């Protein structure tokens, strides 16, 4: 999940970034308010950590501008300004939380996870094993132990796509979302790349009676546990 970290104090920025990356988040850095606005416009962001006192554009103005077009992405203020008036202003502008410096890193991580879990519980799903008709997926080893006791090895992207589809079971996941979350907008070999991965899933999991991985023409793909 992408966290936009907007903090101009370099040492603190790097410390927060390191702790977020150790928790498995991808951190995108901005060091002033104008840069933060630009990144938000052009990048998929799951949560914003936002300082108040910054060059070019302060955090309150950044929050206000983002909320004009985006009411969904969580914003969490990290600031030395701990007066009640500042907290009220930040929350009134649409922030989801307000933490004053200095802060406890463990508390920050917990607050982030709680916010993300609240707004989208599927995205914080932490399963590592999943059974589909006797075929056991193990994300720790990137493998599938099939019902006939043979093992199929998965690539990293196959494992990530498998988890994304299962986390959103019975719902269509768009090609755009897959490219954002799995390929992260990398150039892919051809337009059939995702189709070929879905085909590999069908060879592993589907039978004549069941089709778990379906293509929805012009939209995307979905995983279903129901009989097709």
C-alpha atoms as an extended CHARMM CRD file, in Angstrom:
* protein
*
       228  EXT
         1         1  UNK       CA              0.0000000000        0.0000000000        0.0000000000  PROA      1               0.0000000000
         2         2  UNK       CA              1.2840000000        3.4500000000       -0.9290000000  PROA      2               0.0000000000
         3         3  UNK       CA              1.8580000000        6.0210000000        1.8060000000  PROA      3               0.0000000000
         4         4  UNK       CA              2.6210000000        9.6070000000        0.7740000000  PROA      4               0.0000000000
         5         5  UNK       CA              4.9780000000       11.0260000000        3.4100000000  PROA      5               0.0000000000
         6         6  UNK       CA              5.0520000000       14.8420000000        3.3730000000  PROA      6               0.0000000000
         7         7  UNK       CA              7.7300000000       16.0270000000        5.7790000000  PROA      7               0.0000000000
         8         8  UNK       CA             10.4960000000       18.5730000000        5.0930000000  PROA      8               0.0000000000
         9         9  UNK       CA             12.7550000000       17.6800000000        8.0560000000  PROA      9               0.0000000000
        10        10  UNK       CA             15.0860000000       15.2010000000        6.3590000000  PROA      10              0.0000000000
        11        11  UNK       CA             16.2430000000       13.1830000000        9.3810000000  PROA      11              0.0000000000
        12        12  UNK       CA             12.7090000000       12.6880000000       10.6830000000  PROA      12              0.0000000000
        13        13  UNK       CA             11.4810000000       11.9500000000        7.1530000000  PROA      13              0.0000000000
        14        14  UNK       CA             14.0170000000        9.1470000000        6.7210000000  PROA      14              0.0000000000
        15        15  UNK       CA             13.2560000000        7.6920000000       10.1700000000  PROA      15              0.0000000000
        16        16  UNK       CA              9.5100000000        7.5580000000        9.4870000000  PROA      16              0.0000000000
        17        17  UNK       CA             10.1040000000        6.1590000000        6.0040000000  PROA      17              0.0000000000
        18        18  UNK       CA             12.3130000000        3.3620000000        7.3470000000  PROA      18              0.0000000000
        19        19  UNK       CA              9.7420000000        2.3530000000        9.9690000000  PROA      19              0.0000000000
        20        20  UNK       CA              6.9080000000        2.3710000000        7.4260000000  PROA      20              0.0000000000
        21        21  UNK       CA              8.9070000000        0.2290000000        5.0000000000  PROA      21              0.0000000000
        22        22  UNK       CA              9.7020000000       -2.2490000000        7.7680000000  PROA      22              0.0000000000
        23        23  UNK       CA              5.9270000000       -2.6070000000        8.2200000000  PROA      23              0.0000000000
        24        24  UNK       CA              5.5440000000       -3.4660000000        4.5350000000  PROA      24              0.0000000000
        25        25  UNK       CA              4.3250000000       -0.1180000000        3.2090000000  PROA      25              0.0000000000
        26        26  UNK       CA              5.6680000000        1.5560000000        0.0790000000  PROA      26              0.0000000000
        27        27  UNK       CA              6.6240000000        5.1500000000        0.9470000000  PROA      27              0.0000000000
        28        28  UNK       CA              6.4760000000        7.9580000000       -1.6080000000  PROA      28              0.0000000000
        29        29  UNK       CA              8.3420000000       11.0680000000       -0.4290000000  PROA      29              0.0000000000
        30        30  UNK       CA              7.4410000000       14.7530000000       -0.7090000000  PROA      30              0.0000000000
        31        31  UNK       CA              9.3500000000       17.5490000000        1.0020000000  PROA      31              0.0000000000
        32        32  UNK       CA              7.0140000000       20.4980000000        0.4520000000  PROA      32              0.0000000000
        33        33  UNK       CA              3.3050000000       21.1140000000       -0.0020000000  PROA      33              0.0000000000
        34        34  UNK       CA              3.4070000000       21.8260000000       -3.7410000000  PROA      34              0.0000000000
        35        35  UNK       CA              5.2400000000       18.5640000000       -4.4300000000  PROA      35              0.0000000000
        36        36  UNK       CA              2.6790000000       16.6830000000       -2.3270000000  PROA      36              0.0000000000
        37        37  UNK       CA             -0.2330000000       18.0720000000       -4.3690000000  PROA      37              0.0000000000
        38        38  UNK       CA              1.4550000000       17.0590000000       -7.6230000000  PROA      38              0.0000000000
        39        39  UNK       CA              2.2220000000       13.5150000000       -6.4480000000  PROA      39              0.0000000000
        40        40  UNK       CA             -1.3440000000       13.0750000000       -5.2040000000  PROA      40              0.0000000000
        41        41  UNK       CA             -2.6910000000       14.0580000000       -8.6220000000  PROA      41              0.0000000000
        42        42  UNK       CA             -0.5670000000       11.5500000000      -10.5160000000  PROA      42              0.0000000000
        43        43  UNK       CA             -0.1260000000        8.5740000000       -8.1810000000  PROA      43              0.0000000000
        44        44  UNK       CA             -2.3920000000        6.0830000000       -6.4360000000  PROA      44              0.0000000000
        45        45  UNK       CA             -2.0820000000        6.9170000000       -2.7360000000  PROA      45              0.0000000000
        46        46  UNK       CA             -3.6510000000        4.8750000000        0.0870000000  PROA      46              0.0000000000
        47        47  UNK       CA             -2.8270000000        7.2230000000        2.9720000000  PROA      47              0.0000000000
        48        48  UNK       CA             -1.1240000000       10.5960000000        3.4710000000  PROA      48              0.0000000000
        49        49  UNK       CA              1.1520000000       11.4800000000        6.4140000000  PROA      49              0.0000000000
        50        50  UNK       CA              1.2450000000       15.2680000000        6.3960000000  PROA      50              0.0000000000
        51        51  UNK       CA              3.3480000000       17.8160000000        8.2700000000  PROA      51              0.0000000000
        52        52  UNK       CA              1.8410000000       21.2890000000        8.8490000000  PROA      52              0.0000000000
        53        53  UNK       CA              4.8130000000       23.6480000000        8.8110000000  PROA      53              0.0000000000
        54        54  UNK       CA              6.4000000000       23.2300000000        5.3740000000  PROA      54              0.0000000000
        55        55  UNK       CA              7.8280000000       25.4170000000        2.5970000000  PROA      55              0.0000000000
        56        56  UNK       CA              5.7820000000       26.6160000000       -0.4120000000  PROA      56              0.0000000000
        57        57  UNK       CA              2.4320000000       25.3390000000        0.9030000000  PROA      57              0.0000000000
        58        58  UNK       CA              1.5940000000       24.4540000000        4.5010000000  PROA      58              0.0000000000
        59        59  UNK       CA             -0.1070000000       21.2240000000        5.4960000000  PROA      59              0.0000000000
        60        60  UNK       CA             -3.4910000000       22.8120000000        6.2060000000  PROA      60              0.0000000000
        61        61  UNK       CA             -3.5910000000       24.2430000000        2.6730000000  PROA      61              0.0000000000
        62        62  UNK       CA             -2.4880000000       20.9030000000        1.2120000000  PROA      62              0.0000000000
        63        63  UNK       CA             -5.2570000000       19.0830000000        3.0850000000  PROA      63              0.0000000000
        64        64  UNK       CA             -7.8480000000       21.6320000000        1.9700000000  PROA      64              0.0000000000
        65        65  UNK       CA             -6.8160000000       21.3880000000       -1.7010000000  PROA      65              0.0000000000
        66        66  UNK       CA             -6.7880000000       17.5770000000       -1.6840000000  PROA      66              0.0000000000
        67        67  UNK       CA            -10.2210000000       17.4230000000       -0.0750000000  PROA      67              0.0000000000
        68        68  UNK       CA            -11.6960000000       19.5130000000       -2.9180000000  PROA      68              0.0000000000
        69        69  UNK       CA            -11.3850000000       16.4820000000       -5.2090000000  PROA      69              0.0000000000
        70        70  UNK       CA            -10.6190000000       13.5500000000       -2.9200000000  PROA      70              0.0000000000
        71        71  UNK       CA            -12.7700000000       12.8090000000        0.1300000000  PROA      71              0.0000000000
        72        72  UNK       CA            -11.6290000000        9.2050000000        0.4740000000  PROA      72              0.0000000000
        73        73  UNK       CA             -7.8450000000        9.0270000000        0.9310000000  PROA      73              0.0000000000
        74        74  UNK       CA             -7.0390000000        9.1310000000        4.6810000000  PROA      74              0.0000000000
        75        75  UNK       CA             -4.9410000000       12.0890000000        5.8400000000  PROA      75              0.0000000000
        76        76  UNK       CA             -3.0360000000       11.9430000000        9.1150000000  PROA      76              0.0000000000
        77        77  UNK       CA             -1.3090000000       15.0880000000       10.3770000000  PROA      77              0.0000000000
        78        78  UNK       CA              2.1290000000       14.7490000000       12.0100000000  PROA      78              0.0000000000
        79        79  UNK       CA              3.0520000000       18.1210000000       13.4650000000  PROA      79              0.0000000000
        80        80  UNK       CA              4.7250000000       19.9960000000       16.2910000000  PROA      80              0.0000000000
        81        81  UNK       CA              1.6960000000       22.2870000000       16.4480000000  PROA      81              0.0000000000
        82        82  UNK       CA             -0.2530000000       20.7180000000       19.2920000000  PROA      82              0.0000000000
        83        83  UNK       CA             -2.6070000000       23.5480000000       20.2470000000  PROA      83              0.0000000000
        84        84  UNK       CA             -6.3020000000       22.6580000000       20.3960000000  PROA      84              0.0000000000
        85        85  UNK       CA             -7.0980000000       25.2690000000       17.7460000000  PROA      85              0.0000000000
        86        86  UNK       CA             -4.6770000000       23.6120000000       15.3010000000  PROA      86              0.0000000000
        87        87  UNK       CA             -6.1050000000       20.1390000000       15.9500000000  PROA      87              0.0000000000
        88        88  UNK       CA             -9.6360000000       21.4110000000       15.4350000000  PROA      88              0.0000000000
        89        89  UNK       CA             -8.6060000000       23.1790000000       12.2310000000  PROA      89              0.0000000000
        90        90  UNK       CA             -6.9130000000       20.0770000000       10.8470000000  PROA      90              0.0000000000
        91        91  UNK       CA             -9.8490000000       17.8020000000       11.6070000000  PROA      91              0.0000000000
        92        92  UNK       CA            -12.3250000000       20.3770000000       10.2910000000  PROA      92              0.0000000000
        93        93  UNK       CA            -10.4250000000       20.4880000000        6.9870000000  PROA      93              0.0000000000
        94        94  UNK       CA            -10.9840000000       16.7500000000        6.6120000000  PROA      94              0.0000000000
        95        95  UNK       CA             -8.0250000000       15.0240000000        8.2810000000  PROA      95              0.0000000000
        96        96  UNK       CA             -8.6940000000       11.5860000000        9.7720000000  PROA      96              0.0000000000
        97        97  UNK       CA             -6.2340000000       11.9220000000       12.6490000000  PROA      97              0.0000000000
        98        98  UNK       CA             -3.8220000000       14.4160000000       14.2280000000  PROA      98              0.0000000000
        99        99  UNK       CA             -0.6110000000       13.3540000000       15.9950000000  PROA      99              0.0000000000
       100       100  UNK       CA              1.7410000000       15.8240000000       17.6750000000  PROA      100             0.0000000000
       101       101  UNK       CA              5.5380000000       15.5500000000       17.6730000000  PROA      101             0.0000000000
       102       102  UNK       CA              7.3710000000       13.9010000000       19.2900000000  PROA      102             0.0000000000
       103       103  UNK       CA              5.3540000000       10.7290000000       18.8160000000  PROA      103             0.0000000000
       104       104  UNK       CA              5.7370000000        6.9960000000       19.4180000000  PROA      104             0.0000000000
       105       105  UNK       CA              6.4070000000        5.1290000000       16.1720000000  PROA      105             0.0000000000
       106       106  UNK       CA              4.5070000000        2.0270000000       17.3040000000  PROA      106             0.0000000000
       107       107  UNK       CA              1.4710000000        4.1760000000       18.0610000000  PROA      107             0.0000000000
       108       108  UNK       CA              1.7430000000        5.7940000000       14.6220000000  PROA      108             0.0000000000
       109       109  UNK       CA              1.8320000000        2.3910000000       12.9010000000  PROA      109             0.0000000000
       110       110  UNK       CA             -1.1930000000        1.1880000000       14.8840000000  PROA      110             0.0000000000
       111       111  UNK       CA             -3.1660000000        4.3160000000       14.0160000000  PROA      111             0.0000000000
       112       112  UNK       CA             -2.3340000000        3.8860000000       10.3270000000  PROA      112             0.0000000000
       113       113  UNK       CA             -3.3700000000        0.2310000000       10.3200000000  PROA      113             0.0000000000
       114       114  UNK       CA             -6.6030000000        1.0010000000       12.1680000000  PROA      114             0.0000000000
       115       115  UNK       CA             -7.5100000000        3.7320000000        9.6910000000  PROA      115             0.0000000000
       116       116  UNK       CA             -6.7870000000        1.5050000000        6.6860000000  PROA      116             0.0000000000
       117       117  UNK       CA             -8.6550000000       -1.4250000000        8.2040000000  PROA      117             0.0000000000
       118       118  UNK       CA            -11.6610000000        0.7860000000        8.8880000000  PROA      118             0.0000000000
       119       119  UNK       CA            -11.9210000000        2.2460000000        5.3910000000  PROA      119             0.0000000000
       120       120  UNK       CA            -11.0830000000       -0.9240000000        3.4610000000  PROA      120             0.0000000000
       121       121  UNK       CA            -10.7460000000       -4.1410000000        5.4680000000  PROA      121             0.0000000000
       122       122  UNK       CA            -10.0260000000       -6.2320000000        2.3470000000  PROA      122             0.0000000000
       123       123  UNK       CA             -6.8220000000       -4.3100000000        1.6290000000  PROA      123             0.0000000000
       124       124  UNK       CA             -5.3960000000       -5.1300000000        5.0490000000  PROA      124             0.0000000000
       125       125  UNK       CA             -6.1770000000       -8.8390000000        4.7720000000  PROA      125             0.0000000000
       126       126  UNK       CA             -3.1910000000      -10.7500000000        6.1490000000  PROA      126             0.0000000000
       127       127  UNK       CA             -3.9010000000      -14.3940000000        5.2510000000  PROA      127             0.0000000000
       128       128  UNK       CA             -0.9700000000      -16.4960000000        4.0470000000  PROA      128             0.0000000000
       129       129  UNK       CA             -2.8020000000      -19.7710000000        3.2850000000  PROA      129             0.0000000000
       130       130  UNK       CA             -6.0270000000      -20.3480000000        1.3590000000  PROA      130             0.0000000000
       131       131  UNK       CA             -7.7400000000      -23.5300000000        0.2170000000  PROA      131             0.0000000000
       132       132  UNK       CA             -9.5190000000      -23.7430000000       -3.1400000000  PROA      132             0.0000000000
       133       133  UNK       CA            -11.1640000000      -27.1480000000       -3.6820000000  PROA      133             0.0000000000
       134       134  UNK       CA             -8.3390000000      -28.9610000000       -1.9060000000  PROA      134             0.0000000000
       135       135  UNK       CA             -5.5760000000      -26.9250000000       -3.5470000000  PROA      135             0.0000000000
       136       136  UNK       CA             -3.6440000000      -25.1620000000       -0.7700000000  PROA      136             0.0000000000
       137       137  UNK       CA             -2.1250000000      -21.7680000000       -1.5740000000  PROA      137             0.0000000000
       138       138  UNK       CA              0.9050000000      -20.8460000000        0.5390000000  PROA      138             0.0000000000
       139       139  UNK       CA              1.9310000000      -17.2210000000        0.0300000000  PROA      139             0.0000000000
       140       140  UNK       CA              4.9980000000      -17.6220000000        2.2520000000  PROA      140             0.0000000000
       141       141  UNK       CA              6.5580000000      -20.0850000000       -0.1930000000  PROA      141             0.0000000000
       142       142  UNK       CA              4.8210000000      -18.7900000000       -3.3640000000  PROA      142             0.0000000000
       143       143  UNK       CA              3.4390000000      -22.2550000000       -4.0220000000  PROA      143             0.0000000000
       144       144  UNK       CA              0.2380000000      -24.2690000000       -4.4480000000  PROA      144             0.0000000000
       145       145  UNK       CA              0.0200000000      -27.8040000000       -3.0840000000  PROA      145             0.0000000000
       146       146  UNK       CA             -2.5990000000      -29.4190000000       -5.2890000000  PROA      146             0.0000000000
       147       147  UNK       CA             -5.1310000000      -32.0100000000       -4.1770000000  PROA      147             0.0000000000
       148       148  UNK       CA             -3.0670000000      -34.7360000000       -5.9290000000  PROA      148             0.0000000000
       149       149  UNK       CA             -0.0460000000      -33.7750000000       -3.7260000000  PROA      149             0.0000000000
       150       150  UNK       CA              1.8940000000      -32.2050000000       -6.5760000000  PROA      150             0.0000000000
       151       151  UNK       CA              3.2590000000      -28.6840000000       -6.0390000000  PROA      151             0.0000000000
       152       152  UNK       CA              3.0980000000      -25.7320000000       -8.4250000000  PROA      152             0.0000000000
       153       153  UNK       CA              5.5330000000      -22.8490000000       -7.8980000000  PROA      153             0.0000000000
       154       154  UNK       CA              4.1890000000      -19.3050000000       -8.3670000000  PROA      154             0.0000000000
       155       155  UNK       CA              6.0190000000      -16.1720000000       -9.4600000000  PROA      155             0.0000000000
       156       156  UNK       CA              5.8540000000      -13.1260000000       -7.2040000000  PROA      156             0.0000000000
       157       157  UNK       CA              3.3270000000      -11.3890000000       -9.4720000000  PROA      157             0.0000000000
       158       158  UNK       CA              1.1860000000      -14.5280000000       -9.7400000000  PROA      158             0.0000000000
       159       159  UNK       CA              1.0620000000      -14.7310000000       -5.9290000000  PROA      159             0.0000000000
       160       160  UNK       CA              0.2090000000      -11.0450000000       -5.5690000000  PROA      160             0.0000000000
       161       161  UNK       CA             -2.5360000000      -11.1930000000       -8.1940000000  PROA      161             0.0000000000
       162       162  UNK       CA             -3.9540000000      -14.3560000000       -6.6460000000  PROA      162             0.0000000000
       163       163  UNK       CA             -4.1840000000      -12.6230000000       -3.2690000000  PROA      163             0.0000000000
       164       164  UNK       CA             -5.7310000000       -9.4860000000       -4.7660000000  PROA      164             0.0000000000
       165       165  UNK       CA             -8.4760000000      -11.4680000000       -6.5230000000  PROA      165             0.0000000000
       166       166  UNK       CA             -9.2210000000      -13.6470000000       -3.4870000000  PROA      166             0.0000000000
       167       167  UNK       CA             -9.3280000000      -10.6160000000       -1.1630000000  PROA      167             0.0000000000
       168       168  UNK       CA            -11.9890000000       -9.1750000000       -3.4900000000  PROA      168             0.0000000000
       169       169  UNK       CA            -13.8230000000      -12.4620000000       -4.1420000000  PROA      169             0.0000000000
       170       170  UNK       CA            -17.1440000000      -12.2390000000       -5.9980000000  PROA      170             0.0000000000
       171       171  UNK       CA            -16.2080000000       -8.6820000000       -7.0910000000  PROA      171             0.0000000000
       172       172  UNK       CA            -14.6010000000       -7.6160000000      -10.3580000000  PROA      172             0.0000000000
       173       173  UNK       CA            -11.0820000000       -6.1760000000      -10.0690000000  PROA      173             0.0000000000
       174       174  UNK       CA            -10.3550000000       -3.8260000000      -12.9620000000  PROA      174             0.0000000000
       175       175  UNK       CA             -7.3180000000       -4.1330000000      -15.2140000000  PROA      175             0.0000000000
       176       176  UNK       CA             -6.3400000000       -0.6110000000      -14.1220000000  PROA      176             0.0000000000
       177       177  UNK       CA             -6.2820000000       -1.6120000000      -10.4490000000  PROA      177             0.0000000000
       178       178  UNK       CA             -4.2750000000       -4.7420000000      -11.2470000000  PROA      178             0.0000000000
       179       179  UNK       CA             -1.6920000000       -2.7290000000      -13.1840000000  PROA      179             0.0000000000
       180       180  UNK       CA             -1.4610000000       -0.2080000000      -10.3260000000  PROA      180             0.0000000000
       181       181  UNK       CA             -1.1680000000       -2.7100000000       -7.4940000000  PROA      181             0.0000000000
       182       182  UNK       CA              0.6630000000       -5.6480000000       -9.0800000000  PROA      182             0.0000000000
       183       183  UNK       CA              2.7270000000       -4.2210000000      -11.9080000000  PROA      183             0.0000000000
       184       184  UNK       CA              2.9120000000       -0.7000000000      -10.4050000000  PROA      184             0.0000000000
       185       185  UNK       CA              2.6040000000        0.8000000000      -13.8950000000  PROA      185             0.0000000000
       186       186  UNK       CA              5.6960000000       -1.0110000000      -15.1590000000  PROA      186             0.0000000000
       187       187  UNK       CA              5.7700000000       -1.5840000000      -18.9220000000  PROA      187             0.0000000000
       188       188  UNK       CA              4.3270000000       -5.0400000000      -19.4640000000  PROA      188             0.0000000000
       189       189  UNK       CA              5.3290000000       -7.2820000000      -22.4050000000  PROA      189             0.0000000000
       190       190  UNK       CA              1.9390000000       -7.1600000000      -24.1480000000  PROA      190             0.0000000000
       191       191  UNK       CA             -1.7720000000       -6.6320000000      -23.5500000000  PROA      191             0.0000000000
       192       192  UNK       CA             -2.3250000000      -10.3430000000      -22.8870000000  PROA      192             0.0000000000
       193       193  UNK       CA              0.0110000000      -10.5190000000      -19.8920000000  PROA      193             0.0000000000
       194       194  UNK       CA             -2.7810000000      -10.5000000000      -17.2880000000  PROA      194             0.0000000000
       195       195  UNK       CA             -4.8700000000      -12.8790000000      -19.4400000000  PROA      195             0.0000000000
       196       196  UNK       CA             -1.9920000000      -15.3550000000      -19.4380000000  PROA      196             0.0000000000
       197       197  UNK       CA             -1.6880000000      -15.2060000000      -15.6330000000  PROA      197             0.0000000000
       198       198  UNK       CA             -5.4320000000      -15.8180000000      -15.2810000000  PROA      198             0.0000000000
       199       199  UNK       CA             -5.0960000000      -18.7560000000      -17.6920000000  PROA      199             0.0000000000
       200       200  UNK       CA             -2.3540000000      -20.2140000000      -15.4720000000  PROA      200             0.0000000000
       201       201  UNK       CA             -4.7110000000      -19.9560000000      -12.4730000000  PROA      201             0.0000000000
       202       202  UNK       CA             -7.4360000000      -21.8130000000      -14.3840000000  PROA      202             0.0000000000
       203       203  UNK       CA             -5.0310000000      -24.6280000000      -15.2220000000  PROA      203             0.0000000000
       204       204  UNK       CA             -4.1540000000      -24.9890000000      -11.5360000000  PROA      204             0.0000000000
       205       205  UNK       CA             -7.5480000000      -24.5390000000       -9.8420000000  PROA      205             0.0000000000
       206       206  UNK       CA            -10.4240000000      -24.9940000000      -12.2930000000  PROA      206             0.0000000000
       207       207  UNK       CA            -12.2000000000      -28.2290000000      -13.1270000000  PROA      207             0.0000000000
       208       208  UNK       CA            -14.9850000000      -29.0910000000      -15.5460000000  PROA      208             0.0000000000
       209       209  UNK       CA            -17.4910000000      -28.3550000000      -12.7670000000  PROA      209             0.0000000000
       210       210  UNK       CA            -15.9210000000      -25.2040000000      -11.3830000000  PROA      210             0.0000000000
       211       211  UNK       CA            -14.5180000000      -22.0370000000      -12.9790000000  PROA      211             0.0000000000
       212       212  UNK       CA            -13.0920000000      -19.8760000000      -10.2060000000  PROA      212             0.0000000000
       213       213  UNK       CA            -11.2600000000      -17.2500000000      -12.2640000000  PROA      213             0.0000000000
       214       214  UNK       CA            -13.3910000000      -15.3160000000      -14.6960000000  PROA      214             0.0000000000
       215       215  UNK       CA            -12.7150000000      -12.5700000000      -17.2190000000  PROA      215             0.0000000000
       216       216  UNK       CA            -15.2770000000       -9.7800000000      -17.4720000000  PROA      216             0.0000000000
       217       217  UNK       CA            -14.9080000000       -8.3530000000      -20.9670000000  PROA      217             0.0000000000
       218       218  UNK       CA            -13.8220000000       -4.7370000000      -21.0300000000  PROA      218             0.0000000000
       219       219  UNK       CA            -13.7140000000       -4.4910000000      -17.2210000000  PROA      219             0.0000000000
       220       220  UNK       CA            -11.3690000000       -6.9130000000      -15.4760000000  PROA      220             0.0000000000
       221       221  UNK       CA            -11.3090000000      -10.2130000000      -13.5990000000  PROA      221             0.0000000000
       222       222  UNK       CA            -12.8650000000      -11.8470000000      -10.5790000000  PROA      222             0.0000000000
       223       223  UNK       CA            -12.4600000000      -14.8460000000       -8.3040000000  PROA      223             0.0000000000
       224       224  UNK       CA            -15.5540000000      -16.7250000000       -7.2300000000  PROA      224             0.0000000000
       225       225  UNK       CA            -16.0040000000      -19.7720000000       -5.0160000000  PROA      225             0.0000000000
       226       226  UNK       CA            -19.4140000000      -20.4870000000       -6.5050000000  PROA      226             0.0000000000
       227       227  UNK       CA            -20.0600000000      -22.9520000000       -9.2960000000  PROA      227             0.0000000000
       228       228  UNK       CA            -19.8980000000      -21.2820000000      -12.7100000000  PROA      228             0.0000000000
